[in-house]
């Protein structure tokens, strides 16, 4: 009888224990570009059956069915794909859509890695949820190694990071971009803003006189960027050509963060040497 009771207790404890990492989902829908990149980096591109219209990396996902944009995905389009897992980003549609999907019996995972200090733990958690913890550990280790190679020095460069030039939207506090700027060694002129993506007036930018202007690349950026630089032509940074273009790697909390940091470091070192980026 005693052995039987012990067996019952053991079975109860086993049932209450956290589930171990199981098999990868067979049908995954990603509702954010960074999550699409992560899924593919973790070796699950074949299981990815739906993405957003903004998911363009890797290039091989461009032919996959789309469910709308990250901010307004179509619930009907998601359901038509019959996913067994839907991935959402905390800065996207997030909790509300997650609850609706769960009520319909579809498992959801919200990725909470939108700040630099939360990115690596979030990737490890995602790997567990997707059934690929070893692949996630390798990716997390690569990103950690990239973050450890810090070039921050005492002499910081006063910098404007432009997300969009007209109207001028900058990287501000509370964003992953600002986290990276601080870590690498930039002195952001928008560090005292009240939001992560503040709108700055041209007058405010001129008054703060950035030594370097960093701009994230975009397909439709050309004309607005030239207009912004024309309005800021009195700045030494503009006159001397200290305007550095970087890719969208830092816009997406995912596998390309080390590449984005390397781009910023290159901009910083050229500015410190007084060279044109």
N, C-alpha and C positions, 0 to 999 in steps of 0.2 A: 504493500500500500504506500509506504514511504517513497519507494522508487517511482511509483505511478504519479504521486503528487509532484515530485521533482521534475518528472517528464512534462507534466502539464505546465509548471512554472517556466520551464525552459522554452516550451513552445510559445507561451504567451510573450516572453521576452523577445523571442525571435520575430514574432509578428509585429511587435512594437518598435523594433529596431529600424533605423533609417534604411531605405532601399539602397541596395548597392547599384553601381553603374551597370546598366543593362545594354541591350543591343541598340545600335543607332536607329533613330526613326527612319521609316521608309519613305515618307512623303513630308518634306519640310517646305513651308512658305516663309520667306524672309520679308519683313516689312521695313527694312532700312538698308541703305547701301553698305554701311559698315558691317552689318550682320551677314550680308551676302558674301562679302570678302572673307569674313571669318569662317563661315561655313565651308567655303571652297578651300581656304588655307588648312582647314582641319580634315580635308580629304573626303568631304561629303557632297561634292558638287552633283553627283549622279542622283542623290536623294533630294536635291533642291528642285521642286516642281513649280514654284512660283516666286516672283520677285516684284519689286516696285519699278516704275518707269524710270527712276533715277539710278537703278543698279546697272552700272556699266563696267565693273571690274570684278573678276577678270573678263576679258572680251568674250569669252565663250558663253557667258550667261545672257548675252544680249538676245539670243533667240528663245529664251524661256518665256512662258506666259507671264504677263504682268497683271497686277491687281490694282493699279492706280499709283498715286504718289505716296510718299511716306506720311504726309500730313492728312491725306484723305483716301485711304485705301477703300476699295469696295468690298463690303462684307460678302455680298453675293458672289463676287469673283473669287474670293478666298474659299468660300464653301464649295464652289464648283470644282475646285482642285482636290477636294477630299483629303486635306492634310491630316496627319496624325500629330503634327507639332507646328505651331506658328510662333515665330520669333519676333519680338517687338523690342524697340529701344526705349529707354526711359525718357528720352527727349523727343520722342515721336508721339504717336497716338496713345501709347502706354496703357494705363490701368483700365480705362473705360472699355476699350475694345477687348482687352484681355478677359474682362468679366463676361462680356457678351459671348465670346467664343467658348469660354468654359461652361456657360449655361447650355451651350449646344453640344457639349461633350467633347470639345477639342482642347487638347493640352496646349498651354501657352507658356512661354518663358520670356520674361522681361530682362533685357541686358542692362545692367546698372554699372556701366564703365565709362561714363561721360566725363569723369575727372581723371587726371593722370595717376593719382594715387590709388584709384579704384580699378583701373583698367586691367592690370595683371590678375588680381583676384577674380574679377568678373570673367576673364577668359578661362580661368581654371574651372569656375563654376559652370560655365557654358559647356566646356568639354565633358564634364560629368553628366550634364543633362542630355547631351547628344550621344553619350556612350563612347566617347573617344578621349578619355582622360590623358592617355599618353601623348597623343598628338597635341592636345591643349597644353600639356606641360612643356613640350618642346617649343611651341610658339611663345608661351609665357616666358620661358628662359631666354629666348632670343630678344624679346622686348626688354626684359630686365637688364640684359647685357648692354643694350643700346642706351638705356637710361643711366647706367652706371658711368658711362664715358662722358663725364660732365666737364664742360670747358668754361664754366662760370668763373669770372675774374672780378677783381675789385672795381676796375674801371668799366662801368656799364655804358652801353650805347643807347641814347635816348631815341626811342623807336615808335613809329606808328605802324601797326599791322592793319591793313585795309582788307576787310571782308568784301565790301562792295563800295565802289567809289562815288556813286551819284544816285541817291543821297549817300553821304559818306558814313558807312557803318564800320566800326572798328572792333577789334578783339578787346574785351574788357574783363574785369574780375569775375571769378565764378565760372569761367569757361576753361575747357581743356587747352585752348590756344594760349590763354594767359598763363596757365600752369607751366606750359612748355617755355614760353618767353622768359618767365622768371627763372626757370631751371637752367636754361642755356646761358643767360647773362644779359638779357635786354632790360632796359628801363622803359616800360610802356608808358606813353603819354596818356593812355586811357585807364591807368591803374586805379584812379580814384572815381571812376564812373560808378553809376548805381545799378548797372546791369551788365550781363556778360557780353552783350552785343549792342553797345550804345551808339546812337547817332551823334556825330560830332559836327559842329559848324566849321566852315573853312577858317573863320576868324579865330576859333579856339585852337585849331591846328597850327596856324601861323604864329599865334602867341606862344605856343609851347615849343615851337621850333625843333621838330625831330631831326636828329642827325642822320637817320636812316628811315626809309619807307619800304615796308615789305608788303607785297600784294599777292594774294592767292589767285592763281590762274583760273580763268573761266572762259567758255566759248564766246560769250557775248560781252566780254570785258573791255574790248579795245576802245571803242568810242567813249564810253563813260570814263575810262581811265585817263585818256588823253585830255578830256574836259577837266577832270579833277586836277591833273598836273598843271594845266594851263592856269587854273585859279590859284595854285600853290607855287607859281613860278618864282615868287620872291624868296622862297626858302633855299638855303645853301644846298640842302639835300637834293632838291630838284635841279638846281643849276649845275651841280657837280655830278649829276647822274647817279646818285646813291639811292636808286630805286631797284629793289631786288624782287624778282618774280619767283614764286615757289609753287609747287603742285598742290593738289587738293589732299595730299596725304594726311595732313594734320586736321582736316575737317571731319575725318572719319575715324573714330576711336576703334582701331582695328590693327591688322597685321602690318600696315605700312607706316605706323608711327615712328619707328626708328629711321626710316628714310626721310620722313618729314623733319625730324630733329636734325639729321645730317644736313639737309638743305638750309635750315636756319643757321646752323653753325658756320656754314660756308659764307652766308650773307654777313654774319657777324664778324668773321675774321677779315673779310675784304674791307668792311667798313672801318675796322680798327687800323688797318694798314693804309687807309685813305684811298683805296682802289675802288674803281667802279665795279659793281656786281656783274 
